[in-house]
Amino acid sequence: MSERLGLGAATGGVGDFVSRNARTIGDRPALVWQGQVLTWRQLDERANRLANALLDLGVAPGKRIATLLDNCAAWIEIHLAASKIGAVLVPVMPRSVSREIVYIVEDVEPTILVLGAGNAAAVAAVSEDLTRAMTVVTVGETWPGARDYEDLVTSGAPHDPDVAVDPDCIAMIKYTSGTTGQPKGCCRTHRHVTMAALLYLMHVPHDRDDRATISSPLSAGFAVSLLNAFILAGTTIHLLPKFDKMQLLETIARERITIAYAIQSTFNDLTRFPELDSYDLGSLRLFTGTSGTQDTIAGMRRLRRHPTFRAGFLNAYGSSEAGGYIAYNTPPYYDATLADPALDHRIESIGREAMLCRVACVDDDLNILLPGEVGEMAVQAPTVFSGYWNRPAETEAVFRAGWLVTGDMAMKDADGFLYLAGRKRDMIKTGGINVYPAEIELVLLAHPKVAEVAVIGLPDAKWIEKVVACVVARENCSEEELLAFCSDKLSGYKRPKAIRFIASLPRNETGKIVKRALRETIQDQGRLS
């Protein structure tokens, strides 16, 4: 009997990506997870089965599926299944505290809540605070009255779900980290997701012969953006539970990985690993996401001296609101930079604006600033999110004259390279002058005894705010030593008024420094001293 054409999920979204791969390269490996290999055909069938099972549970287009999952194959299957039926995926970071879990679940009112191994306890602790009736599905976990994930997948029909999905409907709600208060849900449509993947591949071509690792949390925006691009390109995905330098290096060597990713903190950790040179990295052609600063120059140059490393470096800038990467510092730029000491400063650049995107540095009245002047980054791009979930006022505040104002302060040089200066909310107003922490942090990172630094502003009777540098030291050093180091490198008003030595900087799950928490800690120490 011949197959009948159905409505299908021809949205151009992620569900359609995997269906196409199943038709065209079905027997090639799609996903490698803990020794198990799924071909594109197998991955597509599992996503179809799950999608149809979810429809049977009443998950209609527009309904939300919240997940509390660490990296696992099920995360990717749920992502694909939701796309195929027009459901909205709401990934909650697995290490979220109880307050955040309750807030997000109550905010999106999911029909389904998927819990992974080790995450059920967090939900159990707040179950009395959850007022929403929903079906709980567990992955490698038990929960009273919950559906088992594998049983659910097995129960569904293997064919494409007969659902028409509007490409302009919401595909995902990604909550911000909430470093300044309650998290906000950034809504991205299927069209946004598709354009973000296409733009990435326009700048960084991948294909079916590539083998890529993902070791960052999929629930974080940048990792899922990479995932979508890998699926679109037909690239084999080697999913790791988390970043572990030895596991990553072993995977690269054993599986002949061609594309690897590390954020700045993990990049630095990797390149300082004493055994780095003993691993074969000859298969790599691209090392992406290094978020280069002056502190990463040593790491990049160490990799250049590695006996087998021949890969190009890539850095890119994006945000939950921008919906994808809208600026790229590509391998040719890095090659030129690393070859010429006069261009060392470009290591700090997030690159040039992406194709089909426009990025401007503006003042408070949206006047475009001259090269070299610091202003707020404003963006126009086909990937920009459609707004915050249930927050019309906050949505209106970030869209001005057809531009997304990002809250990131930046400078564009005469060659079009962009340099971040920090978050607008982190700007320090000292003595009536605006000071941007990033510049001071880069100066201090050049000191050989400084491992990490974050600059904050603290209330001060004389200056309104005083500049304070919070330093994680590699070895013993004094406040006087670091202040003297800054004396001829920064203008007087930019120099730290104090240095505070701390054991570690507070970070969220994506590796970002949480300056609000840092300010509170330093202020508490001051009150107790």
FIPA-195758 format. One record per residue (C-alpha): residue number from 1; residue in three letters; x, y, z. Coordinates in steps of 0.1 Angstrom, whole numbers, padded with zeros to 4 digits. Last residue first. Layout:
% residues N
   k   r    xx    yy    zz
 NUM ALA     X     Y     Z
...
% end
This chain:
% residues 529
   k   r    xx    yy    zz
 529 SER  0344  0433  0589
 528 LEU  0309  0420  0589
 527 ARG  0294  0450  0569
 526 GLY  0322  0448  0544
 525 GLN  0319  0411  0539
 524 ASP  0282  0416  0533
 523 GLN  0290  0442  0506
 522 ILE  0314  0418  0489
 521 THR  0288  0390  0489
 520 GLU  0260  0412  0477
 519 ARG  0281  0427  0449
 518 LEU  0291  0392  0438
 517 ALA  0255  0380  0438
 516 ARG  0246  0409  0415
 515 LYS  0277  0402  0394
 514 VAL  0266  0367  0384
 513 ILE  0296  0357  0363
 512 LYS  0284  0337  0333
 511 GLY  0294  0301  0330
 510 THR  0261  0288  0315
 509 GLU  0251  0272  0348
 508 ASN  0254  0305  0368
 507 ARG  0287  0318  0381
 506 PRO  0299  0332  0414
 505 LEU  0336  0341  0412
 504 SER  0360  0320  0432
 503 ALA  0384  0321  0462
 502 ILE  0381  0359  0467
 501 PHE  0406  0387  0469
 500 ARG  0391  0422  0470
 499 ILE  0410  0451  0454
 498 ALA  0401  0487  0462
 497 LYS  0398  0521  0445
 496 PRO  0401  0504  0412
 495 ARG  0415  0527  0385
 494 LYS  0389  0540  0360
 493 TYR  0388  0576  0375
 492 GLY  0426  0578  0374
 491 SER  0430  0568  0338
 490 LEU  0441  0532  0333
 489 LYS  0474  0516  0323
 488 ASP  0500  0536  0343
 487 SER  0484  0530  0377
 486 CYS  0469  0496  0370
 485 PHE  0500  0476  0380
 484 ALA  0504  0498  0411
 483 LEU  0468  0489  0422
 482 LEU  0477  0452  0416
 481 GLU  0508  0453  0438
 480 GLU  0492  0473  0465
 479 GLU  0463  0448  0468
 478 SER  0489  0421  0473
 477 CYS  0498  0389  0455
 476 ASN  0500  0353  0465
 475 GLU  0495  0329  0436
 474 ARG  0470  0323  0408
 473 ALA  0447  0350  0423
 472 VAL  0409  0352  0420
 471 VAL  0403  0390  0420
 470 CYS  0373  0412  0428
 469 ALA  0380  0447  0415
 468 VAL  0362  0476  0431
 467 VAL  0354  0509  0414
 466 LYS  0336  0533  0437
 465 GLU  0300  0545  0433
 464 ILE  0285  0578  0444
 463 TRP  0322  0590  0444
 462 LYS  0323  0606  0479
 461 ALA  0297  0587  0499
 460 ASP  0305  0554  0481
 459 PRO  0281  0526  0470
 458 LEU  0299  0497  0453
 457 GLY  0306  0493  0416
 456 ILE  0319  0460  0403
 455 VAL  0349  0446  0385
 454 ALA  0352  0409  0380
 453 VAL  0386  0391  0379
 452 GLU  0400  0357  0371
 451 ALA  0435  0341  0372
 450 VAL  0455  0371  0382
 449 LYS  0492  0365  0391
 448 PRO  0505  0371  0356
 447 HIS  0488  0405  0353
 446 ALA  0472  0408  0319
 445 LEU  0439  0399  0335
 444 LEU  0440  0432  0354
 443 VAL  0440  0452  0322
 442 LEU  0412  0432  0307
 441 GLU  0391  0436  0338
 440 ILE  0395  0473  0337
 439 GLU  0382  0475  0302
 438 ALA  0354  0451  0308
 437 PRO  0341  0471  0339
 436 TYR  0328  0501  0319
 435 VAL  0331  0535  0337
 434 ASN  0306  0563  0332
 433 ILE  0317  0596  0348
 432 GLY  0298  0616  0374
 431 GLY  0323  0609  0401
 430 THR  0319  0572  0396
 429 LYS  0289  0558  0377
 428 ILE  0297  0521  0371
 427 MET  0281  0503  0342
 426 ASP  0269  0468  0353
 425 ARG  0233  0475  0343
 424 LYS  0246  0484  0308
 423 ARG  0262  0450  0306
 422 GLY  0299  0449  0298
 421 ALA  0323  0467  0273
 420 LEU  0320  0442  0245
 419 TYR  0342  0449  0214
 418 LEU  0328  0449  0179
 417 PHE  0350  0448  0147
 416 GLY  0337  0471  0120
 415 ASP  0371  0482  0106
 414 ALA  0369  0517  0122
 413 ASP  0362  0501  0156
 412 LYS  0328  0493  0171
 411 MET  0324  0497  0208
 410 ALA  0300  0478  0231
 409 MET  0275  0480  0260
 408 ASP  0251  0451  0262
 407 GLY  0215  0460  0273
 406 THR  0204  0445  0240
 405 VAL  0183  0472  0224
 404 LEU  0163  0454  0197
 403 TRP  0156  0477  0169
 402 GLY  0123  0486  0151
 401 ALA  0122  0521  0165
 400 ARG  0128  0508  0200
 399 PHE  0122  0472  0211
 398 VAL  0136  0464  0245
 397 ALA  0110  0483  0265
 396 GLU  0080  0470  0246
 395 THR  0089  0435  0256
 394 GLU  0092  0445  0293
 393 ALA  0057  0460  0291
 392 PRO  0042  0430  0272
 391 ARG  0055  0404  0298
 390 ASN  0034  0372  0295
 389 TRP  0063  0354  0276
 388 TYR  0089  0379  0266
 387 GLY  0090  0390  0229
 386 SER  0092  0378  0193
 385 PHE  0129  0370  0195
 384 VAL  0154  0384  0170
 383 THR  0166  0358  0144
 382 PRO  0159  0378  0113
 381 ALA  0182  0405  0126
 380 GLN  0182  0442  0136
 379 VAL  0204  0448  0167
 378 ALA  0212  0477  0190
 377 MET  0243  0475  0212
 376 GLU  0244  0502  0239
 375 GLY  0273  0527  0235
 374 VAL  0310  0530  0237
 373 GLU  0328  0553  0213
 372 GLY  0357  0539  0192
 371 PRO  0340  0543  0159
 370 LEU  0314  0571  0161
 369 LEU  0281  0566  0178
 368 ILE  0247  0559  0162
 367 ASN  0220  0581  0178
 366 LEU  0194  0559  0195
 365 ASP  0185  0586  0220
 364 ASP  0202  0567  0249
 363 ASP  0234  0564  0228
 362 VAL  0240  0539  0201
 361 CYS  0264  0511  0191
 360 ALA  0250  0495  0159
 359 VAL  0246  0459  0148
 358 ARG  0228  0450  0115
 357 CYS  0221  0415  0105
 356 LEU  0215  0397  0072
 355 MET  0251  0386  0072
 354 ALA  0266  0387  0107
 353 GLU  0281  0418  0124
 352 ARG  0319  0417  0128
 351 GLY  0338  0399  0155
 350 ILE  0333  0394  0192
 349 SER  0366  0412  0196
 348 GLU  0389  0406  0226
 347 ILE  0414  0387  0204
 346 ARG  0414  0418  0182
 345 HIS  0436  0436  0208
 344 ASP  0465  0413  0198
 343 LEU  0465  0430  0163
 342 ALA  0500  0445  0166
 341 PRO  0513  0411  0177
 340 ASP  0506  0398  0141
 339 ALA  0502  0361  0134
 338 LEU  0476  0355  0161
 337 THR  0454  0383  0148
 336 ALA  0456  0372  0111
 335 ASP  0447  0337  0120
 334 TYR  0419  0349  0143
 333 TYR  0404  0369  0115
 332 PRO  0406  0340  0091
 331 PRO  0391  0317  0117
 330 THR  0359  0338  0122
 329 ASN  0350  0365  0147
 328 TYR  0313  0364  0143
 327 ALA  0283  0387  0152
 326 ILE  0246  0380  0152
 325 TYR  0246  0346  0168
 324 GLY  0211  0334  0177
 323 GLY  0178  0345  0190
 322 ALA  0189  0381  0197
 321 GLU  0168  0379  0228
 320 SER  0184  0348  0242
 319 SER  0218  0363  0233
 318 GLY  0245  0361  0207
 317 TYR  0281  0368  0200
 316 ALA  0305  0345  0181
 315 ASN  0340  0333  0185
 314 LEU  0358  0309  0161
 313 PHE  0393  0294  0161
 312 GLY  0408  0273  0133
 311 ALA  0421  0238  0139
 310 ARG  0456  0225  0133
 309 PHE  0463  0209  0167
 308 THR  0487  0179  0164
 307 PRO  0520  0189  0182
 306 HIS  0503  0216  0202
 305 ARG  0521  0250  0196
 304 ARG  0490  0266  0181
 303 LEU  0471  0252  0212
 302 ARG  0495  0271  0234
 301 ARG  0490  0302  0213
 300 MET  0453  0300  0219
 299 GLY  0457  0294  0256
 298 ALA  0481  0323  0260
 297 ILE  0458  0346  0240
 296 THR  0428  0335  0262
 295 ASP  0434  0361  0290
 294 GLN  0434  0389  0265
 293 THR  0398  0380  0257
 292 GLY  0383  0354  0234
 291 SER  0348  0341  0238
 290 THR  0362  0307  0230
 289 GLY  0330  0296  0212
 288 THR  0345  0274  0185
 287 PHE  0374  0251  0178
 286 LEU  0372  0241  0142
 285 ARG  0391  0217  0120
 284 LEU  0398  0191  0147
 283 SER  0411  0157  0135
 282 GLY  0446  0163  0146
 281 LEU  0437  0167  0183
 280 ASP  0457  0137  0195
 279 TYR  0460  0139  0232
 278 SER  0494  0140  0250
 277 ASP  0498  0178  0245
 276 LEU  0469  0185  0269
 275 GLU  0484  0166  0299
 274 PRO  0492  0197  0320
 273 PHE  0456  0211  0315
 272 ARG  0460  0249  0312
 271 THR  0444  0249  0277
 270 LEU  0413  0230  0290
 269 ASP  0406  0252  0320
 268 ASN  0410  0284  0298
 267 PHE  0386  0270  0273
 266 THR  0362  0260  0301
 265 SER  0361  0296  0314
 264 GLN  0359  0311  0279
 263 ILE  0331  0289  0266
 262 ALA  0342  0257  0249
 261 TYR  0331  0240  0216
 260 ALA  0345  0212  0195
 259 ILE  0342  0205  0157
 258 THR  0361  0178  0138
 257 ILE  0359  0149  0163
 256 ARG  0381  0119  0154
 255 GLU  0360  0097  0176
 254 ARG  0388  0085  0199
 253 ALA  0409  0117  0199
 252 ILE  0381  0142  0203
 251 THR  0363  0119  0228
 250 GLU  0394  0116  0249
 249 LEU  0399  0153  0249
 248 LEU  0363  0159  0259
 247 GLN  0363  0133  0286
 246 MET  0396  0147  0300
 245 LYS  0383  0182  0300
 244 ASP  0349  0175  0315
 243 PHE  0321  0197  0302
 242 LYS  0288  0179  0308
 241 PRO  0269  0148  0299
 240 LEU  0285  0146  0265
 239 LEU  0266  0145  0232
 238 HIS  0285  0134  0201
 237 ILE  0264  0149  0172
 236 THR  0270  0137  0136
 235 THR  0265  0166  0113
 234 GLY  0234  0165  0090
 233 ALA  0237  0202  0083
 232 LEU  0203  0211  0097
 231 ILE  0209  0188  0128
 230 PHE  0243  0205  0135
 229 ALA  0227  0239  0132
 228 ASN  0200  0230  0156
 227 LEU  0225  0216  0181
 226 LEU  0246  0247  0179
 225 SER  0215  0269  0188
 224 VAL  0207  0243  0216
 223 ALA  0242  0249  0231
 222 PHE  0239  0287  0229
 221 GLY  0206  0289  0247
 220 ALA  0213  0269  0278
 219 SER  0191  0238  0283
 218 LEU  0215  0219  0262
 217 PRO  0241  0223  0289
 216 SER  0276  0225  0274
 215 SER  0294  0193  0263
 214 ILE  0282  0192  0227
 213 THR  0307  0175  0204
 212 ALA  0308  0176  0166
 211 ARG  0315  0151  0139
 210 ASP  0316  0165  0104
 209 ASP  0311  0143  0073
 208 ARG  0274  0153  0070
 207 ASP  0283  0190  0065
 206 HIS  0293  0221  0084
 205 PRO  0299  0256  0070
 204 VAL  0307  0284  0095
 203 HIS  0294  0317  0084
 202 MET  0265  0305  0062
 201 LEU  0261  0276  0087
 200 TYR  0254  0300  0115
 199 LEU  0230  0321  0095
 198 LEU  0210  0290  0085
 197 ALA  0208  0278  0121
 196 ALA  0196  0312  0133
 195 MET  0171  0314  0104
 194 THR  0156  0281  0112
 193 VAL  0152  0289  0149
 192 HIS  0136  0323  0141
 191 ARG  0112  0307  0117
 190 HIS  0102  0281  0142
 189 THR  0094  0310  0166
 188 ARG  0114  0321  0196
 187 CYS  0099  0334  0228
 186 CYS  0123  0347  0255
 185 GLY  0109  0338  0290
 184 LYS  0120  0362  0317
 183 PRO  0138  0352  0349
 182 GLN  0130  0370  0381
 181 GLY  0157  0394  0393
 180 THR  0190  0407  0380
 179 THR  0208  0375  0373
 178 GLY  0176  0359  0361
 177 SER  0193  0334  0338
 176 THR  0170  0342  0310
 175 TYR  0142  0317  0302
 174 LYS  0141  0301  0268
 173 ILE  0106  0297  0254
 172 MET  0107  0275  0223
 171 ALA  0088  0269  0191
 170 ILE  0064  0298  0192
 169 CYS  0042  0301  0161
 168 ASP  0055  0318  0129
 167 PRO  0064  0286  0111
 166 ASP  0027  0275  0115
 165 VAL  0026  0238  0121
 164 ALA  0002  0215  0103
 163 VAL -0001  0182  0122
 162 ASP -0004  0146  0109
 161 PRO  0025  0133  0130
 160 ASP  0052  0117  0109
 159 HIS  0050  0079  0112
 158 PRO  0063  0057  0140
 157 ALA  0030  0055  0161
 156 GLY  0035  0062  0198
 155 SER  0034  0036  0227
 154 THR  0072  0029  0225
 153 VAL  0080  0066  0232
 152 LEU  0057  0067  0262
 151 ASP  0072  0035  0276
 150 GLU  0107  0049  0272
 149 TYR  0097  0081  0291
 148 ASP  0079  0064  0320
 147 ARG  0047  0081  0328
 146 ALA  0043  0096  0363
 145 GLY  0018  0085  0390
 144 PRO  0043  0085  0418
 143 TRP  0077  0095  0404
 142 THR  0106  0073  0393
 141 GLU  0137  0083  0374
 140 GLY  0156  0073  0343
 139 VAL  0136  0098  0322
 138 THR  0103  0107  0339
 137 VAL  0071  0121  0325
 136 VAL  0048  0142  0346
 135 THR  0013  0151  0333
 134 MET  0001  0185  0344
 133 ALA -0022  0201  0369
 132 ARG -0007  0236  0378
 131 THR -0007  0246  0414
 130 LEU  0029  0240  0421
 129 ASP  0038  0251  0456
 128 GLU  0031  0217  0472
 127 SER  0054  0201  0446
 126 VAL  0084  0223  0457
 125 ALA  0106  0197  0473
 124 ALA  0093  0170  0449
 123 VAL  0105  0191  0420
 122 ALA  0141  0192  0433
 121 ALA  0139  0155  0441
 120 ALA  0128  0147  0406
 119 ASN  0160  0162  0391
 118 GLY  0184  0134  0398
 117 ALA  0174  0113  0368
 116 GLY  0154  0135  0345
 115 LEU  0120  0151  0348
 114 VAL  0096  0160  0319
 113 LEU  0067  0182  0328
 112 ILE  0038  0181  0303
 111 THR  0008  0204  0299
 110 PRO  0029  0233  0309
 109 GLU  0015  0264  0327
 108 VAL  0042  0289  0314
 107 ASP  0045  0311  0344
 106 GLU  0036  0285  0371
 105 VAL  0064  0263  0357
 104 ILE  0089  0292  0355
 103 TYR  0082  0305  0390
 102 VAL  0081  0271  0407
 101 ILE  0114  0261  0392
 100 GLU  0131  0294  0399
  99 ARG  0121  0293  0436
  98 SER  0133  0257  0439
  97 VAL  0168  0264  0427
  96 SER  0177  0258  0391
  95 ARG  0204  0231  0386
  94 PRO  0186  0214  0357
  93 MET  0181  0247  0337
  92 VAL  0145  0247  0327
  91 PRO  0138  0240  0290
  90 VAL  0104  0252  0278
  89 LEU  0096  0235  0245
  88 VAL  0064  0248  0228
  87 ALA  0042  0223  0209
  86 GLY  0038  0227  0172
  85 ILE  0036  0189  0166
  84 LYS  0069  0182  0148
  83 SER  0087  0209  0169
  82 ALA  0078  0192  0202
  81 ALA  0090  0158  0189
  80 LEU  0124  0173  0179
  79 HIS  0131  0189  0212
  78 ILE  0118  0159  0230
  77 GLU  0142  0137  0211
  76 ILE  0171  0160  0218
  75 TRP  0165  0160  0256
  74 ALA  0159  0122  0255
  73 ALA  0195  0117  0242
  72 CYS  0208  0132  0274
  71 ASN  0222  0164  0287
  70 ASP  0206  0172  0321
  69 LEU  0169  0175  0322
  68 LEU  0142  0196  0338
  67 THR  0118  0199  0308
  66 ALA  0086  0219  0303
  65 ILE  0063  0210  0275
  64 ARG  0040  0239  0266
  63 LYS  0008  0238  0245
  62 GLY  0008  0259  0213
  61 PRO -0001  0230  0190
  60 ALA -0020  0203  0210
  59 VAL -0005  0181  0237
  58 GLY -0036  0161  0247
  57 LEU -0019  0129  0259
  56 ASP -0025  0112  0225
  55 LEU -0007  0141  0209
  54 LEU  0023  0134  0232
  53 ALA  0023  0098  0220
  52 ASN  0023  0110  0184
  51 ALA  0053  0133  0190
  50 LEU  0071  0105  0210
  49 ARG  0067  0081  0181
  48 ASN  0078  0106  0156
  47 ALA  0109  0116  0176
  46 ARG  0118  0079  0179
  45 GLU  0113  0075  0142
  44 ASP  0134  0105  0134
  43 LEU  0163  0093  0156
  42 GLN  0162  0059  0140
  41 ARG  0163  0073  0105
  40 TRP  0190  0098  0114
  39 THR  0211  0069  0128
  38 LEU  0212  0064  0165
  37 VAL  0245  0053  0182
  36 GLN  0247  0042  0218
  35 GLY  0281  0044  0235
  34 GLN  0270  0070  0261
  33 TRP  0252  0092  0235
  32 VAL  0261  0093  0198
  31 LEU  0235  0110  0176
  30 ALA  0230  0112  0139
  29 PRO  0250  0083  0124
  28 ARG  0243  0078  0086
  27 ASP  0217  0053  0076
  26 GLY  0190  0079  0069
  25 ILE  0210  0103  0048
  24 THR  0183  0116  0025
  23 ARG  0149  0106  0039
  22 ALA  0160  0105  0076
  21 ASN  0179  0138  0071
  20 ARG  0147  0154  0058
  19 SER  0127  0143  0088
  18 VAL  0155  0156  0111
  17 PHE  0154  0191  0096
  16 ASP  0115  0191  0095
  15 GLY  0114  0186  0133
  14 VAL  0140  0214  0137
  13 GLY  0118  0239  0118
  12 GLY  0113  0244  0081
  11 THR  0077  0242  0090
  10 ALA  0068  0212  0069
   9 ALA  0054  0193  0099
   8 GLY  0031  0169  0080
   7 LEU -0004  0176  0067
   6 GLY -0004  0141  0053
   5 LEU  0007  0125  0020
   4 ARG -0005  0089  0019
   3 GLU  0020  0061  0017
   2 SER  0014  0034 -0009
   1 MET  0000  0000  0000
% end
